[in-house]
Amino acid sequence: MNVEREEGAPGPTQESRADEAYERKEEEAKAELLRVQLGELRASSKRGSRRNKAQSKSSNEWLTSVGMEILSASEQLGLDSILYVPIPPGNVYAINDALLAEGAADDYETCLKQLVKANVVDVSATSGFPKFDLMLLGMGPDGHVASLFPGHALLKENERWVTFITESPKPPPERITFTFPVINSSAYIAFVVAGSGKADVVRRVFGKEESSDKLPVQMVSTKDGATTWFVDKEAASKL
Ligand SMILES: O=C(O)[C@H](O)[C@@H](O)[C@H](O)[C@H](O)COP(=O)(O)O
């Protein structure tokens, strides 16, 4: 917060300075926690997670029966506070980046299996894959989600929970990612998509044109769950 003081006006008291310092520290702590949480959420699906309401039908039905939430620029800024969830640090499972991609994927999958065994993470009765309560996903301008890129063989992976890529078209080349069976077993999926660079893909997802070639984002389809898209005006500008 920037406060300019008029000339001649009384200066801040020691008490108000202490209050300001306290508020600043609190804001910094919240921002740091948010960065850690978002970093983790993004990491875990580069990897993903967050909320919704709708039945997952065809994408056009989402639009009409559920409605997209179009966010203004200031509301977008408010997304930070929507996403503010006090996750205990012990519940955060980071990628082991001391390992190469293949080892890191195995390591993460093993960790997830232990969480399932300990009943921390549910299993979908329909798919047998882990069922996350919430999956927060971004989408690239090429239609990629998590680290599942258009035309890549990983789109067909249907056994692994976590897998890896060493030649990602988007840097960094080495990544690990949840697979579609895991993503699609989630109870809720939220897409957060902003900017004009996403407008063509948003139109492709929600438009009427049929294409035999599905983009990764079009392969996101929860079997027993629900999906909500949060898009800003720019991303929705071609609808
Ligand atoms: O893989 C990555 O490197 C990105 O993190 C990516 O997966 C991201 O989620 C989308 O590209 C959308 O990103 P924005 O929402 O920031 O545009």
The ligand as an SDF file (V2000), in Angstrom:
LIG
                    3D

 17 16  0  0  0  0  0  0  0  0999 V2000
    3.0280  -26.2940  -18.8680 O   0  0  0  0  0  0  0  0  0  0  0  0
    3.3110  -25.1580  -18.6240 C   0  0  0  0  0  0  0  0  0  0  0  0
    4.4280  -24.7480  -18.6870 O   0  0  0  0  0  0  0  0  0  0  0  0
    2.2560  -24.1710  -18.2650 C   0  0  0  0  0  0  0  0  0  0  0  0
    2.2320  -23.9550  -16.9070 O   0  0  0  0  0  0  0  0  0  0  0  0
    0.9260  -24.5690  -18.8130 C   0  0  0  0  0  0  0  0  0  0  0  0
    0.5710  -25.8650  -18.5930 O   0  0  0  0  0  0  0  0  0  0  0  0
   -0.1240  -23.6000  -18.4320 C   0  0  0  0  0  0  0  0  0  0  0  0
   -1.0160  -24.0890  -17.4890 O   0  0  0  0  0  0  0  0  0  0  0  0
   -0.8730  -23.2040  -19.6520 C   0  0  0  0  0  0  0  0  0  0  0  0
    0.0080  -22.9170  -20.6770 O   0  0  0  0  0  0  0  0  0  0  0  0
   -1.7320  -22.0290  -19.3360 C   0  0  0  0  0  0  0  0  0  0  0  0
   -0.9610  -21.0610  -18.7340 O   0  0  0  0  0  0  0  0  0  0  0  0
   -1.5130  -19.6140  -18.4110 P   0  0  0  0  0  0  0  0  0  0  0  0
   -2.8500  -19.8530  -17.7680 O   0  0  0  0  0  0  0  0  0  0  0  0
   -0.5040  -19.0310  -17.4900 O   0  0  0  0  0  0  0  0  0  0  0  0
   -1.6290  -18.9400  -19.7070 O   0  0  0  0  0  0  0  0  0  0  0  0
  1  2  2  0
  2  3  1  0
  2  4  1  0
  4  5  1  0
  4  6  1  0
  6  7  1  0
  6  8  1  0
  8  9  1  0
  8 10  1  0
 10 11  1  0
 10 12  1  0
 12 13  1  0
 13 14  1  0
 14 15  2  0
 14 16  1  0
 14 17  1  0
M  END
$$$$
